[in-house]
Structure formats: C-alpha cells, structure tokens
Amino acid sequence: MLSFIWMLIVGAIIGCIGQAIVGRDMPLGWVGNIIGGLVGAWLGTALLGDWGPRVADMAIFPAIIGAIIVVFIISLLIGGLRSRSRT
C-alpha cells in the first residue's frame, strides 16, 4: 500500500515537471498530473528503455521525457477541442 502511494506521489511530481517544461496545464489539476506522470513513465520506458536513476520503480529520465510528450499531446488535443467549441 505504501509503495502505491509513493508511486502516485512520484507520478504527480513527474507530471508537474512535464507540465512546467511544456508550459501548459494538464486538465483535472493534480489528478491530471498523476495520470500524465504515470502514463508518461510508461510511455518513456516503452520508447526509450529503462535507464537512469530509479524512484518508486520508475526510471526518472525516460519518465520525464514521456510526461513531456503526454502533456504536449493532451494540451494539443484539449486546445483543438476548445478552439472548435468557440466557433
């Protein structure tokens, strides 16, 4: 149970880092950051492999790169939906 909570905390931090680098906010606040961080960790590890320092069983550098990709894609999708709904 404690490892699951630790994983959520690290996922939130990774999501915040990805959000700060991209410069766009994730929807749903902290929940969005946790989801973005966890999905980013999975995506980064799948694309780049499992290298670098590990925290909560996540490789930090691939996770941050994956979170950047996830935040960027979600911000493009949400931005596209918002611009369509205005017209």
C-alpha positions as CSV (number, residue, x, y, z in Angstrom):
1,M,0.0,0.0,0.0
2,L,2.8,2.4,0.9
3,S,4.6,1.7,-2.4
4,F,1.4,2.5,-4.3
5,I,1.1,5.9,-2.5
6,W,4.8,6.5,-3.2
7,M,4.2,5.7,-6.9
8,L,1.3,8.2,-7.0
9,I,3.5,10.9,-5.4
10,V,6.4,10.4,-7.8
11,G,3.9,10.3,-10.7
12,A,2.5,13.6,-9.6
13,I,6.0,15.2,-9.4
14,I,6.9,13.8,-12.8
15,G,3.7,15.2,-14.3
16,C,4.4,18.6,-12.7
17,I,7.9,18.6,-14.2
18,G,6.5,17.7,-17.7
19,Q,3.8,20.4,-17.3
20,A,6.4,23.0,-16.3
21,I,8.7,22.2,-19.3
22,V,5.9,22.2,-21.8
23,G,4.4,25.4,-20.3
24,R,0.8,24.2,-20.4
25,D,-1.5,23.0,-17.7
26,M,-2.9,19.5,-17.6
27,P,-6.7,19.2,-17.2
28,L,-8.0,18.0,-13.8
29,G,-5.2,19.6,-11.7
30,W,-3.3,17.1,-9.5
31,V,-5.2,14.2,-10.8
32,G,-4.2,15.1,-14.3
33,N,-0.6,15.5,-13.2
34,I,-0.6,12.0,-11.6
35,I,-2.2,10.5,-14.7
36,G,0.2,12.3,-17.0
37,G,3.2,11.3,-14.9
38,L,2.2,7.6,-14.7
39,V,1.3,7.4,-18.4
40,G,4.5,9.4,-19.2
41,A,6.6,7.0,-17.2
42,W,5.1,4.0,-19.1
43,L,5.5,5.7,-22.5
44,G,9.0,6.9,-21.8
45,T,10.1,3.5,-20.7
46,A,8.4,1.9,-23.7
47,L,10.1,4.2,-26.1
48,L,13.5,4.9,-24.5
49,G,14.1,1.9,-22.3
50,D,14.7,1.5,-18.6
51,W,17.8,3.6,-17.8
52,G,19.0,6.2,-15.3
53,P,18.1,6.6,-11.7
54,R,15.0,5.0,-10.4
55,V,12.5,6.2,-7.8
56,A,9.3,4.2,-6.9
57,D,10.3,1.6,-9.6
58,M,10.3,4.3,-12.3
59,A,13.3,5.3,-14.4
60,I,13.3,9.1,-13.9
61,F,14.7,10.4,-17.2
62,P,12.6,8.3,-19.6
63,A,9.5,9.1,-17.3
64,I,10.1,12.9,-17.6
65,I,10.6,12.7,-21.4
66,G,7.4,10.6,-21.6
67,A,5.5,13.0,-19.4
68,I,6.6,15.9,-21.7
69,I,5.2,14.0,-24.7
70,V,1.9,13.2,-22.9
71,V,1.4,16.8,-21.6
72,F,2.2,18.2,-25.1
73,I,-0.2,15.8,-26.9
74,I,-3.0,16.3,-24.3
75,S,-2.6,20.1,-24.5
76,L,-2.8,20.0,-28.3
77,L,-6.0,17.9,-28.1
78,I,-7.6,20.0,-25.5
79,G,-6.6,23.2,-27.2
80,G,-8.0,21.9,-30.5
81,L,-11.3,21.0,-28.8
82,R,-11.6,24.4,-27.1
83,S,-11.0,26.3,-30.4
84,R,-13.6,24.2,-32.2
85,S,-16.2,24.8,-29.5
86,R,-15.7,28.6,-29.7
87,T,-16.6,28.7,-33.4
